[in-house]
């Protein structure tokens, strides 16, 4: 562990663009590692893109059909080979607070007891992941590595607004995905966790291109400003409503679903101001939650919002989707949210929440029957575990 502590200190002192060099040197000196590479997941969660690396290793690898992708998807080390005859190929997930960043790959000499060193290697990945998040304030290296193609300006604005693509605490786990990842313009999500609460918002701004991105940016930052000022959920909706109306005078509006979860009890306060919707998977059954729809943010001046309340139980899975998901039509004219989306949620019940949004969106493409979607598509999946030692509460 002294070597790990020394590596952490070296990473903190290193220039932001040299983090992988520091890790590569440490792993070579301590384990005789070779071919140390860092792969980061692209925005579409379809490929893992190499950071730096020699020319012959610059091709991305697929998330769903590669050794690196297996470690990324399972969130466990994946080892190939090893023994006296040949080196071991090791792939380890790089994940911080539930946010899956990518995979660290390396080769170890055949004489290495791989299982014995895996815990230390995972500590290295954790340290590297923390420093990548810090380094992104000062370098574009890791942001660029995530791009399989160029982002539109609207997508650039939206991705920079997001808190991450997943988050995990003892009480819950969240996974989220936006499509089309490189051309998204109005859909967004946000979350914040305190000692006692999880606040989650799912947003759908009207319009297209940078106009939609600017509108959503205004609404999300207004909601954050209200939340950080200590306002309750209704106050957050009201302040954001006023901010959007003041800027657009009713010409544009933002649909948003706001939720505040009590971590100790599973009690939820919600304000439904528009189109994002919620489905619940409980005991194998999928139900659409019937919120009382209220006006989107910014339609009229001084709109009054009313909260609703419900309770989540340990084992519940919640799926949030924008209208670009549930309103998407099949070639026969059937909406995805009518039957196909509940079936997709039920059939993915064994997947972790980080993998559910991607699976639901892939099935959306099959349902839609076209290579590209005509609207933004946002899916957020939340698994609720509850606080250990707390009694279940009927919901």
N, C-alpha and C positions, 0 to 999 in steps of 0.2 A: 504493500500500500504506500510505502514511502516513494516508490517510483511513480505511482499514479499521482501523488501529491506534487511531485516535482514536475510531472507533465502538465498538470493543471496550472502551475505557476508559469511554466514556459508558454503555454497557450495564452494566458492573460497578458504576458509581455510581448507576444508576437504581433507583427503587423497584421492587419485583418486579412490580407490576401495570402499570407504564408501559413495559415493554420494547418493545412494538409501537410506541408513540408515538415512542420514540427512533429506531427503525429507519425509521419513516415519515418523520420529519423529515430524517434523513440522506439517504435515497433521493430525497426531493423536492428537497433543496438540490443534490445532486451530479448527479442524472440527469434532473431534472424529472419524476420519477415521480408517477403518480396512482393512486388506487384501490388502495392498498397494503393487503392483507388477509392475515391468518394463519389457516390452516385446520389443525386437528388431527384425527387419525384417532380415530374413536370406538372403544369397547371391543370392539365386534363386528367391527371392520375392514370395515364396510360403507359408512360415510359419512365425509365430512370436514366438521367443524363449525367455523364461523367464530368467531374470538376477537374480541370487541368488534364493530366494524363498524357501519355505518349500518343502519337497520331493513330496507331493501329488500335487504340482502345477508346477512340472518341465516339464511336457509334453508340447510340442509346440502346438500352435493352428493354424489352417489354415487361411491364409489371406483372402480367398474368401468365407468362411462359418463359421464365428464366430463373436460375438459382438466386440471383439478387432479388427478383420479384417475390420469390417464395419467402425469403427472410423478411421482406418488407410487408407482405400480406399477413403472414403468421405472427409477426412481431417476435420472432424467436431466431436465434442463430441457426444458420443452415450450413452444414459441413459436408464437403465432398472429398473422397479419397482419404489420404493419410496412411500412416504405417511406414515401415522401413523402405518400401519399394518406391513410393512417390510422395510428393508433398501434399499437404492438406489445403484445400481451397475453402476459405472461411468467409461467410457473409453475415454481417451483424446489423440489426436495425439501429438507425440513429433517430431517436425519438425523445422529445422533451415535453414533459407534462402532458403526455397523450398526443402531442402534435407530431405526426410522422413526417420527418424531413427526408430521409433517404436511407442509404445502406453504405457501410464501410466494408470493403472487400480486401482480402490479403491472402497470400500463400505462406504457409508455415512449413519448416523442414519436416520430413517424414518421421524424424525421431521425437517430435514434440508430442507431449501428452495434451492433446487439444482440449479435451474435456476439462482438464485441470486449469487451463489458462483462460477459458471462456469468460468466467466472471470478471477477471481483470480486463479483458478485451472489451467487455460491455461497459465497464467503468470508463474506458478510453472513449468509447462512442458517446457516452453521456456527457463527458467533459467537452468533447468536440462539438456536440450539438448545442450546448449552452453558449459556447464561444461564437458559433456561426450566427446565432440570433443576435448577439451583441455586435458582431463584426458587420452585419448587414446595414448598420447605421452609417458605416464609413466606406463601404465598397459595394460595387454592383456585381462582383464576381459570382456570388452564390445565387443572386436573383437571376442573372443571365443564364446560369447553368440549368435553371428550371424550365427554360423556354424551348419548346420543340419548334416553335415558329414565332414570328413577331406578333405581339399583342396590338390590338387596336388601341387608340388613345382612351376610349371609353373603358375598355377592359383594364388598361393600366390603372386608371383611376379607381375602379372597383376593387381590384385585387389589393391595392395598397391600403384600402379602407378596412379590409377584413382583419379579424383578430388572429386567425389561423384557420386550418382546415379540420382540426380535431382538438379535443380537450378532454382530460380525464381527472376525476377526483374520486375519493372513495364512495361518494354518494351517487355519482353519475358518470356517464361517458357520452361524448358527442362526436359525431362525424358529419361533415357537410361538403357539398360540391355544387359548383356552378357550371352550367353549359349554355351556349358554346364557350368553352373556357377562354378562348383567345379572342372572342368577339362579344362577350357579355356586356350589357349596357345599363340595365335598370335594377336587376335583382341583387339583393345583398342580405347579409345576416351579421349579427353582432352578439357577443356575450360578455358578461363580466361576472366574476365570482368573488364573493366576500366570505367572511367567516360563517355567515348564517344564510346567505341567499345566492341563488343563481338567477341573473337577469338575462333573458334571451329575447332577441327581436329578429323577426323575419320580415324583410322589406321588399316591396315591388314598386319601383318608380315608373310612372307612365312615360311614354315616348320612346325615342330611339337615339342611339349614338351618344355623343357627348352631352346633349341636352338631358337625356335620362340619367347619365352618370352625375352631372352637376346637381340635378334635383335630388337624387338619392344621397349624394354626399352632404347636401344641406340638411336633409332630414336626419341622417344617422348622426351627424355631429351635433345637431340640436338635441337629439335624444340623449347623447352622451353628456352634453353640457348640463342638461336637466338632472340626469342621474347623478352626476358628480357634484351637483349642488345640493344633493340630499332630497330631491323631490320624490314623492311616491309615484306609482305607475301612472295614475291619472294625471298627475302634474307633469310627468314627462311627455305624455301624449299631448297635453294642452300646450305646453311650451313649443314642442315641435310643430304642432298645428299652426300656431301663431307665426312661427318663423317662416314656414312655407307659404302661408297666406300673405304675409308681409312682402315677400319677394315676388310672388306670382299673381297675387290678387285673384285667386280662383281659376286662373288659366291652366294650372297644372296641379296635380295632387299626387300623394304617395300613399299606397296601401301598406299597412304594417300590422303585424300581430305581435303584441308585447306580452311577455310572461315573466312572472317573478316567482321562483320556487323557494320555499322554505326548506333548507337542507335537513333540518331535524325532523320535520313532520311530513314532508311531501305535499303540503298544502300549496296550491298555486293560485295566484291572482293573475287575471288576464284582461287585456283590452283588445278587442278585435276591431281594428279600424281599416277594414278593406278586404283584400282578396286572399292573402295567404291562409291556408287551411291546415287542419290537424287531423291525423288519423292515429288511433291507439290500438296497439296489439296487446291484448291481455288474455292469458290462458288460452292461447291459440285462436282467439276470435278477433277480427279486425272491425273497428267501428269508426265512422267519421264523427268527430266531436262537433256538436251543434252549437257553435257560438252564436250569440246575438250580434249580428252585423251592425256596425256603426260607421259613420262617415269616414272616408279616408282623410288623411292629414292635408290641410290646406284648401279644402273645397270651399269652406265658408269661414267667416270671421267668428272667433269665440265659440267654436263647437264645444259642447259639453260631453265628456266621455264618462261612461259608467263601467266599473270593473265587474267581472264575473269571477267565480271561485269554483275550483274542483280540486280533487286530491289524486296524486299518483301513488301507486303501490310498488313496493319492491318487485322487480320482474317485469314491470310495464315497459313497453317500447313505444315511443312517440315519433311520428313521422310528420314533418312540416314540409309543405310544398307550395310553390307559387303557381299562378294560373297557367304559366307556360308548361307546367307538368300536367295538372289534372284536367285542363281544358283541351289538351292536344287531341286531335281527332285521328282515328284510324281511317283507312281507305273506305271502310264501310260507314264512316260517320259516327262511330262510337267514341265518347270521351274516355280518355285514359283513367280518369278518376272514378268512373262509374263501377267498373269491375276489374280492369286489368291492374290498377294500382293496388287495391286491397289484396289481390292475388299475389302481386310481386312482394308486398310487405310480408305476407304470411309465408311465402316460399323462401324468403331470406332470413327467417327467424333464427337460424343457427349461425349466421354470419355476425361478426362483431360490428358495432355501429359505424365504425370507420369505413367498412366496406359496403354497407347498405346503400348509401346514396348513389355510388357508382353503379351498383347492380340495378337499382330502380331506374336510373337514367338509361342504362343499356337496354332494358326492357321497354322503356319509353320509345327508343329509336326503332325497335322492332314493331311496336304497336303503331307508330307513326308511319312506318313503311317508306321513309325517305332518309337520305344520308345526312341531312342537316335539319335542325329545328327552325321553325319560323319565329320563335319567340324565346326569350330567356327562359331557362329552366333551373330552378333552385330546389334542392332537397337537403333537409337537415334531419338527422336521426339522433334521438336521445334515448339512451337506456338508463332507467332509474333503478338504483340498487338500494337506496335508503341508507340511513345511518345505522350501523351495527349496534344492537342493544336497544334500539327504539322499537316499540311495538307497532304492528301494522295498524293502519287507519283505513276504515272503509271509505271508498270513494264512489 
